[in-house]
């Protein structure tokens, strides 16, 4: 079985000043990271399928895909999802497939803070 695991998911936040009385969450950096990881986990099977499709034609292929994206304040929508090419070693077309899989995700409820995140998927073939 192929394995899919995340390495060092990180979320760094930019504070946005908003009025009080809003019905949005106010997360600590750790809560923001954990909640974002949970949303990303909903796409693990789709990301795994990206890798599995490639590895069928290229047995033993492995690598990592690092993506960066923003999380809009209030809406929680993941925006500007892009591959961090400097930290990605998975072969094409896996990185593009991964970005398509996670584009459009939403953190619910939204937050009063805008988020910026980096997330790495480690894609490895099974040991024989």
PECOR-V61492 format. One record per residue. N is the residue number from 1. RES is the residue in three letters. SS is DSSP state (A for helix, B for strand, O for the rest). PHI is phi in whole degrees, -180 to 180 (* if undefined). Layout:
n = {N:N}
res = {RES:RES}
ss = {SS:SS}
phi = {PHI:PHI}
This chain:
n = {1:2:3:4:5:6:7:8:9:10:11:12:13:14:15:16:17:18:19:20:21:22:23:24:25:26:27:28:29:30:31:32:33:34:35:36:37:38:39:40:41:42:43:44:45:46:47:48:49:50:51:52:53:54:55:56:57:58:59:60:61:62:63:64:65:66:67:68:69:70:71:72:73:74:75:76:77:78:79:80:81:82:83:84:85:86:87:88:89:90:91:92:93:94:95:96:97:98:99:100:101:102:103:104:105:106:107:108:109:110:111:112:113:114:115:116:117:118:119:120:121:122:123:124:125:126:127:128}
res = {UNK:UNK:UNK:UNK:UNK:UNK:UNK:UNK:UNK:UNK:UNK:UNK:UNK:UNK:UNK:UNK:UNK:UNK:UNK:UNK:UNK:UNK:UNK:UNK:UNK:UNK:UNK:UNK:UNK:UNK:UNK:UNK:UNK:UNK:UNK:UNK:UNK:UNK:UNK:UNK:UNK:UNK:UNK:UNK:UNK:UNK:UNK:UNK:UNK:UNK:UNK:UNK:UNK:UNK:UNK:UNK:UNK:UNK:UNK:UNK:UNK:UNK:UNK:UNK:UNK:UNK:UNK:UNK:UNK:UNK:UNK:UNK:UNK:UNK:UNK:UNK:UNK:UNK:UNK:UNK:UNK:UNK:UNK:UNK:UNK:UNK:UNK:UNK:UNK:UNK:UNK:UNK:UNK:UNK:UNK:UNK:UNK:UNK:UNK:UNK:UNK:UNK:UNK:UNK:UNK:UNK:UNK:UNK:UNK:UNK:UNK:UNK:UNK:UNK:UNK:UNK:UNK:UNK:UNK:UNK:UNK:UNK:UNK:UNK:UNK:UNK:UNK:UNK}
ss = {O:O:B:B:B:B:B:B:B:B:B:B:B:B:O:O:O:O:O:O:O:O:O:O:B:O:O:O:A:A:A:A:A:A:A:A:A:A:A:A:A:O:O:A:A:A:A:A:A:A:A:A:A:A:A:A:A:O:O:O:O:O:B:B:B:B:B:B:B:B:B:O:O:O:O:O:B:B:B:B:B:B:B:O:A:A:A:O:O:O:O:O:O:A:A:A:A:A:A:A:A:A:O:O:O:B:O:O:O:O:B:O:O:B:B:B:B:B:B:B:B:B:B:B:O:O:O:O}
phi = {*:-74:-112:-134:-145:-97:-116:48:-67:-128:-134:-113:-116:-109:-75:-119:-86:-130:-70:-84:90:-81:-100:-105:-72:-126:-97:-75:-55:-67:-65:-60:-60:-63:-66:-66:-59:-64:-66:-62:-61:-66:-108:-57:-66:-67:-65:-60:-64:-58:-68:-59:-62:-69:-69:-60:-88:-135:-54:85:-60:-150:159:-132:-122:-109:-118:-124:-161:-105:-123:-65:-68:70:-84:75:-70:-77:-129:54:-70:-147:-74:-87:-61:-67:-119:-119:-120:-68:-74:-64:-99:-60:-59:-64:-62:-64:-63:-65:-66:-100:-61:89:-65:-137:-87:-121:-73:-62:-126:-77:-112:-77:-112:-130:-133:-127:-138:-120:-102:-100:-112:-133:-79:-68:-77:-105}
